[in-house]
Amino acid sequence: MTKIIEDPLKMKKPKSLIIAGAALLVLLVLAYANHFDNDFHFDDSHTIQENVAIRKLGNIPEFFTNPDMFSASSNHRGLRPLVTTSLAIDYWLGGGLHPFMFQLSTFLWHIGLCIMLFFMYRRLIGKVNTHKWVPFIALMGAGWFGLHTVVAETINYIISRSDVQSTFFIVASFLTYVAYPEKRKYGLYILLAVLGVFAKETVPVLPILLFFYLLLFENGFSLYDLFRRSNIKKVLACIWSLLPLIVVVAGVQLYTLSRMSQASASHGMSNPLGYNLLTQTYVWLHYFRSFFLPFDLSADTDLGVITNPLDWRIIAGILFVTTLIVTIFKTSRRSETRPIAFGLIWFAASLLPTSLVPFAEVMNDHRMYFAFVGLTLSVVTTLGLLVIKREAYFTRNKHYRFLIVAAFLVIAVNAFGVYKRNQVWDNEETLWKDVTEKSPNNGRGWMNYGLTLMAKGDYKRAVAIFTKARDLNSGYSTVYVNLGIAYGGLKLHNKAIENFSTALLLAPGDDVGYSYFARYFLEQNRFEDAKNMAERALAINSRSYMAYEVLMGALQGLSRWDQLKQTAAAALQLNPEDPKALQYLQAAQQRKTVTPLPKDVTNAVSVINYINISLEQYNEGEYEACINTCKQALSLDPNNADAYNNICAAYNMLKQWDKAREACTKALQLNPGHPNAPANLKWAIEQKL
């Protein structure tokens, strides 16, 4: 008689399972409690902080077609519209560039993934094992993944939410396919996969995972069965059933890759053979070992390409990959160990994109996020089988308490590791100091640590650190840019110009060097030089807001008011509510110099400035701009009656009477004695009638 295996998703949930799940959720929140105010880091600068595209929700449709919207850097063009859309929403919800909302958003995506992993692990293990402890094994897996110390490297790095979102939708697609086989014909799993493609280029791995799932779990094959002639038709049938997914994912992926900038597509590796066949074997070993011993994590490693095939790391890596393949084959033989085989296949397949395509970074710890979904399944399944095998011992005299304690210790140790890594990611100085200690041969790490010193005004020490970074990576143009800035701070202008010039020679197609060189000239009141450099930066990257800011300052210094007006208008196209562009526009309209407000200006002064600018815009007939400026004032002072009155007057001129009446009504609620609002309100009411 065939034993019927109950659907794991429909099994009754014991009270203890719910309590354990709630406890894990609380522990997850506590472990990450100190990370929500952690700073922006590294690529966050050009994808978030300097990317004015995310400051306007109306740009969201364009995120899916315009690669310029992803980054302020011309070297990082591409389409990851799901990521950019979520960043724009975070900016809007948080009211600006406040890390809390960005960190919270990534964390919520992570929690959602962990919940799905419980159901995925439970279903995969439950397909081959009906033991009552299976749900607890699955919960242990989801909790271990969620609180794994390595995962903190991805959660803390905001732009690396691309890893979180792509993994989220891969798992969502996979789980939908597995849990609802009768609904596959509707293609919901394909739609979920497409959403993942819009986050990162890892989703093409999904068809590989589903192929092996079909073979191992639905056809009951071992990997040895793949090589039997009698099974060819079934294998081809599996591929055929996945063809719609393969075609759609490949098509969407090709679309996103075709929109990537040439600089982004070129990963700068001159030795793909050494990168792929040699170095990546050791990298895989490092990732595997880090699951069990996550002690030497670094936000930016210093591992380079290993070209010597006799290097002990290469030998160890080849032995590891060989052992991995043998283990996958052996564990695929028995049904109860197939989740182990499948988890290891997931681990290996997830690393293929960054192993087959040479990247500038040979190894990066945040790449383990996707891979650990599979490795966690393998580990907890192995441990679960060992425990179930000795069930009699653990149930005797309540020895199962030892299991609870052991599971708690594993989770708690990882949670403590998460808490400590959060402290490292707290700010730029703590992060890059840690990188210089863990990866002392990383020139970029030293350079970024030098930036933290320069931010504090310690130009002398910054020069020393930048020099060390230059010695480690003499072809890195950005380090020369920073040396130029630091020498400028020390008033050593000949050395500043020399280093800026070297940066331009090394990277003539990078707008960043021109922008910072332009800013240096502006600070020296060399307005013509600043103008020329800023224009060269904009010729390379028309979305460089720094270049616009410098150019506006230079044009004001040169009293070229007409050109300043045009440039300010172009800058406002990028960010309609930018206060500096509005100030320069006011200067151009008044044809007199307006001193830009300092960064630490009080809200009160800013609001007054916005109101004055809105009046100028109203008088110039620029009613939409007037409304936008008043909204910026209201973001600082929500109870400003003058702002609402000016909005009312502008809407009257646009003949949008209902909006005008609403704004004037609000103005009078805030200030019943307002001198202009009653007349503006009367006009709106009369015209409406």
C-alpha positions as CSV (number, residue, x, y, z in Angstrom):
1,M,0.0,0.0,0.0
2,T,1.4,3.4,-1.0
3,K,1.8,5.8,1.8
4,I,0.2,9.2,1.2
5,I,2.4,12.1,2.0
6,E,0.4,15.0,3.4
7,D,0.9,18.4,1.8
8,P,3.4,20.2,4.1
9,L,1.6,23.5,3.5
10,K,-1.7,22.1,4.8
11,M,-0.4,20.3,7.9
12,K,-1.6,21.6,11.2
13,K,0.7,24.1,12.8
14,P,1.5,23.1,16.4
15,K,1.5,25.8,19.0
16,S,5.2,25.3,19.7
17,L,6.0,25.9,16.1
18,I,4.2,29.3,16.1
19,I,5.9,30.3,19.4
20,A,9.3,29.3,18.0
21,G,8.6,31.3,14.8
22,A,7.6,34.4,16.8
23,A,10.7,34.1,18.9
24,L,12.9,34.0,15.8
25,L,11.2,37.1,14.4
26,V,11.8,39.0,17.7
27,L,15.4,37.9,17.7
28,L,15.8,39.0,14.1
29,V,14.5,42.5,15.0
30,L,16.7,42.7,18.0
31,A,19.8,41.6,16.1
32,Y,19.3,44.3,13.5
33,A,18.0,47.0,16.0
34,N,21.3,48.8,15.8
35,H,21.5,49.0,12.0
36,F,18.5,51.2,11.0
37,D,20.5,54.5,11.2
38,N,23.7,53.1,9.5
39,D,25.1,55.3,6.8
40,F,25.1,55.1,3.1
41,H,28.3,53.5,1.8
42,F,30.3,53.0,-1.4
43,D,28.0,52.7,-4.4
44,D,25.2,54.2,-2.4
45,S,26.8,57.5,-3.2
46,H,26.0,57.6,-6.9
47,T,22.9,55.4,-6.9
48,I,21.2,57.1,-4.0
49,Q,22.8,60.2,-2.5
50,E,23.8,61.9,-5.8
51,N,21.0,60.3,-7.9
52,V,18.4,63.1,-8.2
53,A,16.2,60.8,-10.3
54,I,15.0,59.0,-7.1
55,R,13.7,62.3,-5.6
56,K,10.6,62.3,-7.8
57,L,8.0,59.6,-7.8
58,G,6.9,60.7,-11.2
59,N,10.2,59.3,-12.7
60,I,9.2,55.7,-11.8
61,P,7.9,54.8,-15.3
62,E,11.1,56.0,-16.8
63,F,13.2,53.8,-14.5
64,F,12.1,50.9,-16.7
65,T,13.4,52.4,-19.9
66,N,16.1,55.0,-19.2
67,P,19.4,53.6,-17.9
68,D,20.5,57.1,-16.9
69,M,18.1,57.0,-14.0
70,F,19.9,54.2,-12.1
71,S,23.0,56.2,-11.2
72,A,24.5,59.6,-11.2
73,S,27.7,58.1,-12.5
74,S,28.1,57.7,-16.3
75,N,30.1,54.5,-15.6
76,H,27.3,52.8,-13.9
77,R,24.4,53.1,-16.3
78,G,21.9,50.2,-16.4
79,L,18.4,49.0,-15.7
80,R,17.5,47.7,-12.3
81,P,14.1,49.5,-12.2
82,L,12.7,47.6,-9.3
83,V,15.6,48.7,-7.1
84,T,15.4,52.3,-8.3
85,T,11.7,52.4,-7.8
86,S,12.0,51.1,-4.2
87,L,14.6,53.7,-3.5
88,A,12.4,56.5,-4.8
89,I,9.6,55.3,-2.6
90,D,12.0,55.3,0.4
91,Y,13.1,58.8,-0.4
92,W,9.5,59.9,-0.5
93,L,8.4,58.1,2.6
94,G,11.4,59.3,4.6
95,G,11.2,62.9,3.3
96,G,14.8,62.9,2.0
97,L,18.1,61.1,2.3
98,H,17.5,59.7,5.7
99,P,19.1,56.2,6.1
100,F,16.4,54.9,8.4
101,M,13.7,54.4,5.8
102,F,16.1,52.9,3.3
103,Q,17.5,50.5,5.9
104,L,13.9,49.6,7.1
105,S,12.8,48.9,3.5
106,T,15.6,46.4,2.9
107,F,15.0,44.8,6.2
108,L,11.3,44.2,5.4
109,W,12.2,42.6,2.1
110,H,14.5,40.3,4.1
111,I,11.8,39.3,6.6
112,G,9.5,38.5,3.7
113,L,12.1,36.3,2.1
114,C,12.7,34.4,5.4
115,I,9.0,33.7,5.7
116,M,8.9,32.2,2.2
117,L,12.0,30.2,3.0
118,F,10.2,28.4,5.8
119,F,7.5,27.3,3.4
120,M,10.0,26.4,0.7
121,Y,12.2,24.3,3.1
122,R,9.2,22.7,4.6
123,R,7.8,21.7,1.2
124,L,11.1,20.4,-0.2
125,I,12.0,18.3,2.9
126,G,8.4,17.3,3.4
127,K,8.3,15.8,-0.1
128,V,10.7,13.1,1.0
129,N,10.2,13.0,4.7
130,T,6.9,13.0,6.7
131,H,8.4,13.1,10.1
132,K,6.7,15.4,12.6
133,W,9.9,17.4,13.1
134,V,10.1,18.5,9.5
135,P,8.4,21.9,10.2
136,F,10.9,22.6,13.0
137,I,13.8,21.7,10.7
138,A,12.4,24.1,8.1
139,L,12.0,26.8,10.7
140,M,15.5,26.3,11.9
141,G,16.7,26.8,8.3
142,A,14.7,30.0,7.8
143,G,15.9,31.4,11.1
144,W,19.5,30.4,10.5
145,F,19.5,32.1,7.1
146,G,17.7,35.2,8.4
147,L,20.1,35.7,11.3
148,H,23.3,34.4,9.6
149,T,26.2,36.8,10.3
150,V,27.2,36.9,6.6
151,V,23.7,38.1,5.6
152,A,24.4,41.4,7.5
153,E,26.9,42.3,4.8
154,T,24.0,42.5,2.3
155,I,21.3,44.0,4.6
156,N,23.6,46.9,5.7
157,Y,24.7,47.8,2.2
158,I,21.6,49.6,0.9
159,I,22.2,49.4,-2.9
160,S,22.8,45.7,-2.3
161,R,19.1,45.4,-1.8
162,S,19.3,44.2,-5.4
163,D,20.5,40.9,-4.0
164,V,17.7,40.8,-1.5
165,Q,15.0,41.7,-4.1
166,S,16.2,39.3,-6.8
167,T,16.5,36.5,-4.3
168,F,13.0,37.3,-3.0
169,F,11.5,37.0,-6.4
170,I,13.5,33.9,-7.3
171,V,12.2,32.2,-4.2
172,A,8.7,33.5,-4.7
173,S,8.7,32.2,-8.3
174,F,10.2,28.9,-7.3
175,L,7.8,28.4,-4.4
176,T,4.8,29.3,-6.6
177,Y,5.9,26.8,-9.2
178,V,6.4,24.0,-6.6
179,A,3.4,24.6,-4.4
180,Y,0.8,25.1,-7.1
181,P,1.6,22.8,-10.0
182,E,-2.0,22.9,-11.2
183,K,-1.7,26.6,-11.8
184,R,1.6,26.7,-13.7
185,K,-0.3,27.2,-16.9
186,Y,-1.3,30.7,-15.8
187,G,2.3,31.8,-15.7
188,L,2.3,33.6,-12.3
189,Y,5.7,32.2,-11.5
190,I,7.0,33.7,-14.8
191,L,5.7,37.1,-13.8
192,L,7.5,36.9,-10.4
193,A,10.7,35.9,-12.2
194,V,10.5,39.0,-14.5
195,L,10.2,41.2,-11.4
196,G,13.4,39.6,-10.1
197,V,15.2,40.3,-13.4
198,F,14.3,44.0,-12.8
199,A,16.3,43.8,-9.6
200,K,19.5,41.9,-10.6
201,E,21.0,39.7,-13.3
202,T,20.9,36.5,-11.3
203,V,17.4,35.3,-12.2
204,P,18.5,33.2,-15.3
205,V,19.7,30.7,-12.6
206,L,16.0,30.0,-11.8
207,P,15.4,27.7,-14.8
208,I,18.4,25.6,-13.8
209,L,17.0,25.3,-10.2
210,L,13.5,24.3,-11.5
211,F,15.1,21.8,-13.9
212,F,16.8,20.0,-11.1
213,Y,13.8,20.2,-8.9
214,L,11.7,18.5,-11.6
215,L,14.3,15.8,-12.0
216,L,15.0,15.1,-8.3
217,F,11.5,15.6,-6.8
218,E,8.8,15.2,-9.4
219,N,10.5,12.5,-11.6
220,G,12.4,10.9,-8.8
221,F,15.7,10.8,-10.7
222,S,19.1,10.8,-9.3
223,L,21.8,12.7,-11.2
224,Y,23.1,9.4,-12.4
225,D,19.8,8.8,-14.2
226,L,20.5,11.9,-16.4
227,F,23.0,9.8,-18.4
228,R,20.7,6.9,-19.1
229,R,19.4,6.8,-22.7
230,S,15.9,5.6,-21.5
231,N,15.4,8.9,-19.6
232,I,16.2,11.3,-22.5
233,K,12.6,11.9,-23.3
234,K,11.7,12.8,-19.7
235,V,14.7,15.1,-19.4
236,L,13.7,16.8,-22.6
237,A,10.1,17.1,-21.3
238,C,11.4,18.9,-18.3
239,I,13.3,21.4,-20.4
240,W,10.3,21.8,-22.7
241,S,8.0,22.6,-19.8
242,L,10.4,25.3,-18.7
243,L,10.8,26.8,-22.1
244,P,8.3,29.7,-21.6
245,L,10.2,30.7,-18.5
246,I,13.5,30.5,-20.2
247,V,12.4,32.5,-23.2
248,V,10.7,35.3,-21.2
249,V,13.5,35.6,-18.6
250,A,16.2,35.5,-21.4
251,G,14.3,38.2,-23.4
252,V,13.9,40.5,-20.4
253,Q,17.4,40.0,-19.3
254,L,18.8,40.8,-22.7
255,Y,16.7,44.0,-22.7
256,T,18.1,45.1,-19.4
257,L,21.7,44.2,-20.3
258,S,21.4,46.0,-23.7
259,R,20.6,49.2,-21.8
260,M,23.7,48.9,-19.6
261,S,26.5,51.4,-20.2
262,Q,29.7,50.1,-21.9
263,A,31.7,51.0,-18.8
264,S,29.3,49.0,-16.6
265,A,29.4,46.0,-19.0
266,S,33.2,46.0,-19.1
267,H,34.3,44.4,-15.8
268,G,38.0,45.2,-16.3
269,M,39.4,41.7,-16.1
270,S,42.3,40.9,-18.3
271,N,42.7,37.3,-17.3
272,P,39.3,35.5,-17.5
273,L,41.0,32.1,-17.5
274,G,42.7,32.8,-14.2
275,Y,39.5,34.4,-12.9
276,N,37.1,31.7,-13.8
277,L,38.8,28.3,-13.8
278,L,41.4,29.0,-11.1
279,T,40.5,31.8,-8.7
280,Q,36.8,31.1,-8.4
281,T,37.3,27.6,-7.1
282,Y,39.0,29.1,-4.1
283,V,36.3,31.8,-3.8
284,W,33.7,29.0,-3.7
285,L,35.6,27.3,-0.9
286,H,35.8,30.7,1.0
287,Y,32.0,31.2,0.7
288,F,31.3,27.6,1.9
289,R,33.7,27.9,4.8
290,S,32.1,31.3,5.7
291,F,28.8,29.6,6.3
292,F,30.3,27.8,9.3
293,L,33.0,30.2,10.3
294,P,32.1,33.8,9.3
295,F,35.0,35.4,11.1
296,D,36.9,37.5,8.5
297,L,34.2,39.3,6.7
298,S,35.2,42.4,4.8
299,A,33.1,45.0,2.9
300,D,35.8,45.1,0.2
301,T,38.2,42.2,0.0
302,D,41.7,42.4,-1.3
303,L,41.8,39.0,-3.1
304,G,43.1,39.3,-6.6
305,V,43.3,36.9,-9.5
306,I,45.4,33.8,-8.7
307,T,47.3,32.9,-11.8
308,N,49.6,30.2,-10.4
309,P,47.9,26.8,-10.8
310,L,50.1,25.4,-8.1
311,D,49.1,27.9,-5.5
312,W,47.7,26.1,-2.4
313,R,44.5,28.1,-2.7
314,I,43.9,26.8,-6.2
315,I,44.6,23.2,-5.2
316,A,42.3,23.5,-2.2
317,G,39.6,25.1,-4.4
318,I,39.7,22.4,-7.0
319,L,39.5,19.7,-4.3
320,F,36.5,21.5,-2.8
321,V,34.6,21.8,-6.1
322,T,35.4,18.1,-6.9
323,T,34.1,17.1,-3.5
324,L,31.0,19.3,-4.0
325,I,30.2,17.6,-7.3
326,V,30.7,14.1,-5.9
327,T,28.5,14.9,-2.9
328,I,25.7,16.2,-5.1
329,F,25.7,13.0,-7.1
330,K,25.8,10.7,-4.1
331,T,23.1,12.5,-2.1
332,S,20.9,12.6,-5.2
333,R,20.6,8.7,-5.1
334,R,18.3,8.4,-2.0
335,S,15.0,10.3,-1.9
336,E,15.5,11.5,1.7
337,T,18.9,13.1,0.9
338,R,17.8,14.8,-2.3
339,P,17.1,18.1,-0.5
340,I,20.8,18.0,0.4
341,A,21.7,17.5,-3.2
342,F,19.3,20.2,-4.4
343,G,20.6,22.7,-1.8
344,L,24.2,22.2,-3.0
345,I,23.0,22.6,-6.6
346,W,21.4,25.9,-5.6
347,F,24.6,27.0,-3.9
348,A,26.7,26.2,-7.0
349,A,24.2,27.5,-9.6
350,S,23.8,30.8,-7.7
351,L,27.5,31.5,-7.9
352,L,27.7,30.8,-11.7
353,P,26.9,34.4,-12.9
354,T,29.8,35.9,-10.9
355,S,32.1,33.0,-11.7
356,L,31.6,32.7,-15.5
357,V,31.6,36.5,-16.1
358,P,34.8,38.2,-15.0
359,F,34.1,41.1,-12.5
360,A,36.5,43.7,-11.2
361,E,35.9,42.3,-7.7
362,V,37.0,38.7,-7.6
363,M,35.2,38.0,-4.4
364,N,32.5,40.0,-2.6
365,D,30.8,38.8,0.6
366,H,27.3,40.1,-0.3
367,R,27.3,37.5,-3.1
368,M,26.7,34.8,-0.5
369,Y,23.2,36.0,0.2
370,F,21.6,34.2,-2.7
371,A,23.9,31.2,-2.4
372,F,23.2,30.6,1.3
373,V,19.5,30.0,0.5
374,G,20.5,26.6,-0.9
375,L,23.4,25.9,1.4
376,T,21.2,26.4,4.4
377,L,18.7,23.9,3.0
378,S,21.5,21.3,2.7
379,V,22.9,21.9,6.1
380,V,19.6,21.8,8.0
381,T,18.5,18.7,6.1
382,T,21.7,16.9,7.0
383,L,21.4,17.8,10.6
384,G,17.7,17.0,10.6
385,L,18.3,13.5,9.2
386,L,20.9,12.9,11.9
387,V,18.5,14.0,14.6
388,I,15.6,12.0,13.3
389,K,17.9,8.9,13.1
390,R,18.4,9.2,16.8
391,E,14.9,10.2,17.7
392,A,14.6,7.5,20.4
393,Y,17.5,9.1,22.3
394,F,16.2,12.6,22.0
395,T,12.7,11.8,23.1
396,R,13.8,9.7,26.1
397,N,13.7,11.7,29.3
398,K,13.1,14.9,27.3
399,H,16.6,14.9,25.8
400,Y,15.1,17.0,23.0
401,R,16.0,19.9,25.2
402,F,19.6,19.5,24.1
403,L,18.4,20.1,20.5
404,I,16.6,23.2,21.5
405,V,19.7,24.5,23.3
406,A,22.0,23.6,20.4
407,A,19.7,25.3,17.9
408,F,19.4,28.4,20.1
409,L,23.2,28.6,20.4
410,V,23.7,28.5,16.7
411,I,21.1,31.2,16.1
412,A,22.2,33.3,19.0
413,V,25.9,33.2,18.0
414,N,25.0,34.3,14.5
415,A,22.7,37.0,15.8
416,F,25.5,38.4,18.0
417,G,27.7,38.4,14.9
418,V,25.0,40.4,13.0
419,Y,24.9,42.9,15.8
420,K,28.7,43.3,15.7
421,R,28.8,43.7,11.9
422,N,26.1,46.3,12.2
423,Q,28.5,48.3,14.3
424,V,31.2,48.0,11.7
425,W,28.7,49.3,9.0
426,D,27.6,52.2,11.3
427,N,29.5,55.0,9.4
428,E,32.2,55.4,6.7
429,E,35.0,55.6,9.2
430,T,34.1,52.4,11.1
431,L,33.5,50.5,7.9
432,W,36.7,51.5,6.0
433,K,38.9,51.2,9.0
434,D,37.6,47.6,9.3
435,V,38.4,47.0,5.6
436,T,42.0,48.3,6.0
437,E,42.4,45.8,8.8
438,K,40.8,42.8,7.1
439,S,42.0,43.6,3.6
440,P,45.3,45.6,4.0
441,N,46.2,45.2,0.3
442,N,43.0,46.8,-1.0
443,G,43.9,50.3,-2.4
444,R,40.2,51.2,-2.7
445,G,39.7,50.4,1.0
446,W,42.6,52.7,2.1
447,M,41.2,55.4,-0.2
448,N,37.8,55.3,1.3
449,Y,39.3,55.4,4.8
450,G,41.2,58.5,3.7
451,L,37.9,60.1,2.7
452,T,36.6,59.8,6.3
453,L,39.7,61.6,7.5
454,M,39.3,64.3,4.9
455,A,35.7,64.7,5.9
456,K,36.9,65.7,9.3
457,G,39.3,68.2,7.9
458,D,42.4,66.1,8.6
459,Y,44.0,66.7,5.2
460,K,47.5,65.8,6.2
461,R,46.6,62.3,7.4
462,A,44.3,61.9,4.4
463,V,47.1,62.6,2.0
464,A,49.2,59.9,3.7
465,I,46.4,57.4,3.4
466,F,45.6,58.3,-0.2
467,T,49.3,58.0,-1.0
468,K,49.3,54.4,0.4
469,A,46.1,53.7,-1.7
470,R,47.9,55.1,-4.8
471,D,50.9,52.9,-4.2
472,L,48.7,49.8,-4.0
473,N,46.6,50.8,-7.1
474,S,48.5,53.3,-9.2
475,G,46.0,53.1,-12.1
476,Y,43.0,54.0,-9.9
477,S,41.9,57.5,-11.2
478,T,39.7,58.3,-8.2
479,V,42.5,58.2,-5.7
480,Y,44.2,61.0,-7.7
481,V,41.0,63.0,-7.6
482,N,41.0,62.7,-3.8
483,L,44.7,63.5,-3.6
484,G,43.8,66.7,-5.6
485,I,41.1,67.6,-3.1
486,A,43.3,66.9,-0.1
487,Y,46.2,68.9,-1.5
488,G,43.8,71.7,-2.2
489,G,42.7,71.7,1.4
490,L,46.3,72.0,2.4
491,K,46.7,75.0,0.0
492,L,49.3,73.0,-2.0
493,H,47.8,74.1,-5.3
494,N,50.6,72.9,-7.6
495,K,50.2,69.3,-6.2
496,A,46.4,69.6,-6.3
497,I,46.4,70.5,-10.0
498,E,49.0,67.8,-10.8
499,N,46.9,65.1,-9.2
500,F,43.6,66.3,-10.8
501,S,45.4,66.3,-14.2
502,T,46.7,62.8,-13.6
503,A,43.1,61.6,-12.9
504,L,41.9,63.0,-16.2
505,L,44.7,61.3,-18.1
506,L,43.9,57.9,-16.5
507,A,40.1,58.3,-17.0
508,P,39.3,60.8,-19.7
509,G,35.8,59.4,-20.1
510,D,34.8,59.7,-16.5
511,D,32.9,62.9,-15.6
512,V,33.8,62.6,-11.8
513,G,37.3,63.9,-12.3
514,Y,36.2,66.9,-14.3
515,S,33.5,67.7,-11.8
516,Y,35.8,67.7,-8.8
517,F,38.5,69.6,-10.7
518,A,35.8,72.2,-11.7
519,R,34.8,72.5,-8.0
520,Y,38.4,73.0,-7.0
521,F,38.7,75.9,-9.6
522,L,35.4,77.4,-8.3
523,E,36.7,77.4,-4.7
524,Q,39.8,79.3,-6.0
525,N,37.5,81.8,-7.8
526,R,38.9,80.7,-11.1
527,F,35.5,81.0,-12.7
528,E,36.4,80.5,-16.3
529,D,38.4,77.3,-15.6
530,A,35.6,76.0,-13.4
531,K,33.1,76.7,-16.2
532,N,35.2,74.9,-18.8
533,M,35.7,71.8,-16.6
534,A,32.1,71.6,-15.6
535,E,31.0,71.8,-19.2
536,R,33.4,69.0,-20.1
537,A,31.9,66.9,-17.2
538,L,28.3,67.6,-18.5
539,A,29.4,66.7,-22.0
540,I,30.2,63.2,-20.6
541,N,27.3,62.9,-18.2
542,S,24.4,65.3,-18.7
543,R,22.9,64.1,-15.4
544,S,25.8,65.1,-13.2
545,Y,24.3,67.4,-10.6
546,M,27.7,68.3,-9.1
547,A,28.7,69.6,-12.5
548,Y,25.5,71.7,-12.8
549,E,26.1,73.1,-9.3
550,V,29.7,74.1,-10.1
551,L,28.7,75.5,-13.5
552,M,25.9,77.6,-12.0
553,G,28.4,79.0,-9.4
554,A,30.9,79.8,-12.1
555,L,28.4,81.5,-14.4
556,Q,27.2,83.6,-11.5
557,G,30.8,84.6,-10.8
558,L,31.2,85.6,-14.4
559,S,27.9,87.5,-14.3
560,R,26.6,85.5,-17.4
561,W,23.0,85.8,-16.3
562,D,21.3,84.5,-19.5
563,Q,23.4,81.4,-19.5
564,L,22.9,81.0,-15.8
565,K,19.2,81.1,-16.2
566,Q,19.3,78.3,-18.8
567,T,21.7,76.2,-16.7
568,A,19.5,76.6,-13.6
569,A,16.4,75.6,-15.6
570,A,18.3,72.5,-16.9
571,A,19.3,71.6,-13.3
572,L,15.7,72.0,-12.1
573,Q,14.7,69.5,-14.8
574,L,16.7,66.9,-12.9
575,N,15.5,68.0,-9.5
576,P,12.6,70.5,-9.6
577,E,12.8,71.3,-5.9
578,D,16.5,71.8,-5.5
579,P,17.1,74.9,-3.4
580,K,20.5,75.8,-4.9
581,A,19.2,75.7,-8.4
582,L,16.2,77.9,-7.3
583,Q,18.6,80.4,-5.7
584,Y,20.7,80.6,-8.9
585,L,17.6,81.0,-11.0
586,Q,16.6,83.9,-8.7
587,A,20.1,85.4,-9.2
588,A,19.8,85.1,-13.0
589,Q,16.3,86.7,-12.9
590,Q,17.5,89.6,-10.7
591,R,20.8,89.8,-12.5
592,K,22.7,90.1,-9.2
593,T,24.7,87.7,-7.1
594,V,22.8,85.7,-4.5
595,T,24.9,84.1,-1.9
596,P,24.1,80.4,-1.7
597,L,22.7,79.3,1.7
598,P,25.1,77.1,3.7
599,K,24.3,73.5,4.2
600,D,23.5,74.0,7.9
601,V,21.0,76.8,7.2
602,T,18.0,76.9,9.5
603,N,14.6,75.9,8.2
604,A,13.2,79.3,9.0
605,V,15.7,81.0,6.6
606,S,15.1,78.4,4.0
607,V,11.4,78.8,4.1
608,I,11.7,82.6,3.7
609,N,14.0,82.1,0.8
610,Y,11.6,79.7,-0.9
611,I,8.7,82.1,-0.5
612,N,10.7,84.9,-2.0
613,I,11.7,82.7,-4.9
614,S,8.1,81.7,-5.5
615,L,7.1,85.3,-5.7
616,E,9.8,85.9,-8.3
617,Q,8.6,82.9,-10.3
618,Y,5.0,84.1,-10.0
619,N,5.9,87.5,-11.4
620,E,7.8,85.9,-14.2
621,G,4.7,83.8,-15.1
622,E,6.3,80.5,-14.1
623,Y,3.3,79.3,-12.1
624,E,4.2,75.6,-12.0
625,A,7.7,76.4,-10.7
626,C,6.1,78.7,-8.1
627,I,3.9,75.9,-6.9
628,N,6.8,73.5,-6.6
629,T,8.9,76.0,-4.7
630,C,6.1,76.6,-2.2
631,K,5.7,72.8,-1.7
632,Q,9.4,72.7,-0.9
633,A,8.8,75.5,1.7
634,L,5.9,73.4,3.1
635,S,8.2,70.4,3.5
636,L,10.1,72.4,6.0
637,D,7.2,74.3,7.5
638,P,3.9,72.5,6.9
639,N,1.9,75.4,8.6
640,N,3.2,78.2,6.4
641,A,0.1,80.3,5.3
642,D,2.2,82.4,2.8
643,A,3.2,79.2,0.9
644,Y,-0.5,78.1,0.6
645,N,-1.5,81.6,-0.5
646,N,1.1,81.7,-3.2
647,I,0.0,78.2,-4.4
648,C,-3.6,79.5,-4.5
649,A,-2.6,82.5,-6.6
650,A,-0.6,80.4,-9.0
651,Y,-3.4,77.9,-9.5
652,N,-5.7,80.8,-10.1
653,M,-3.5,81.9,-13.0
654,L,-3.5,78.3,-14.3
655,K,-7.3,78.4,-14.0
656,Q,-7.3,75.3,-11.7
657,W,-10.0,76.8,-9.5
658,D,-10.6,73.8,-7.2
659,K,-7.0,73.5,-6.3
660,A,-6.7,77.2,-5.8
661,R,-9.7,77.2,-3.5
662,E,-8.3,74.3,-1.5
663,A,-5.0,76.1,-1.0
664,C,-6.5,79.4,0.0
665,T,-8.8,77.7,2.5
666,K,-5.8,76.1,4.1
667,A,-4.0,79.4,4.2
668,L,-7.0,81.1,6.0
669,Q,-7.2,78.2,8.4
670,L,-3.6,78.7,9.4
671,N,-3.9,82.5,9.4
672,P,-7.4,83.9,9.4
673,G,-6.0,87.5,9.1
674,H,-3.9,86.8,6.0
675,P,-3.8,90.0,3.9
676,N,-4.0,88.3,0.4
677,A,-5.7,84.9,0.8
678,P,-9.3,86.2,1.1
679,A,-9.1,88.0,-2.3
680,N,-7.4,85.0,-3.9
681,L,-10.1,82.7,-2.5
682,K,-12.9,85.0,-3.7
683,W,-11.5,85.1,-7.2
684,A,-11.2,81.2,-7.3
685,I,-14.9,80.9,-6.1
686,E,-16.2,83.4,-8.5
687,Q,-14.4,82.0,-11.5
688,K,-15.5,78.5,-10.6
689,L,-19.2,79.7,-10.6
